[in-house]
Amino acid sequence: MKCIILICIIEELRLRYEVFFLCLKLMLKQLRLYSTSHCHLCELAQALVIQISSIDKVKLVDIAEDEALLAIYELRIPVLQRQDTKAELNWPFTSADIVEFLREQ
């Protein structure tokens, strides 16, 4: 019985450690969310991203203000981009998808 309790405590500590370092990584990562105004999916994506990362780490980029961005992202928005690797996560995505995307090296 004592072994089971000890295993549970160790597992809980491991999970807390993992969450702590994931939060630390998230704080250091800068993100861009390519979107445009009056886009319902973009609003959903923004809400998901803000749940995972702080608002000051997310730069909202309106593709309608830039012809080059419009050509690239017009049919793909919303798109989340990491600034450290330039990796992109295309819609549709969930909170779990964002966390996994941010964990990737």
C-alpha positions, 0 to 999 in steps of 0.5 A, spaced: 500 500 500 505 504 501 508 503 494 502 505 491 501 511 495 509 513 493 508 511 486 502 516 486 506 522 489 512 521 484 507 521 478 504 527 481 510 531 482 512 529 475 506 532 472 507 538 476 514 538 473 512 537 466 507 543 467 511 548 470 517 547 465 511 547 459 509 554 462 516 556 462 517 554 455 510 558 453 512 564 456 519 564 452 515 563 445 513 569 441 507 567 437 503 570 431 496 569 429 494 570 422 487 572 421 483 578 419 477 582 422 470 579 421 472 572 421 469 567 426 474 562 426 479 567 427 476 569 433 475 562 436 483 561 434 484 567 438 480 565 444 484 558 444 491 561 443 490 566 449 487 560 454 494 557 452 499 563 452 499 570 455 496 575 450 502 579 450 506 573 447 501 573 441 501 578 435 495 578 431 497 579 424 491 582 420 493 579 413 488 584 409 493 589 411 498 586 407 498 583 399 503 578 400 500 575 407 493 575 403 496 571 398 499 566 402 494 566 408 487 568 405 485 561 404 488 558 410 486 563 416 487 562 422 494 560 422 498 560 428 506 561 427 512 560 432 517 565 431 523 561 434 522 556 428 517 559 424 513 552 424 505 553 423 499 550 425 493 551 420 486 551 422 482 547 425 486 546 431 484 545 439 487 547 445 491 540 445 494 541 438 496 548 440 500 545 447 503 539 442 505 545 437 509 549 442 512 543 445 515 541 439 523 543 438 
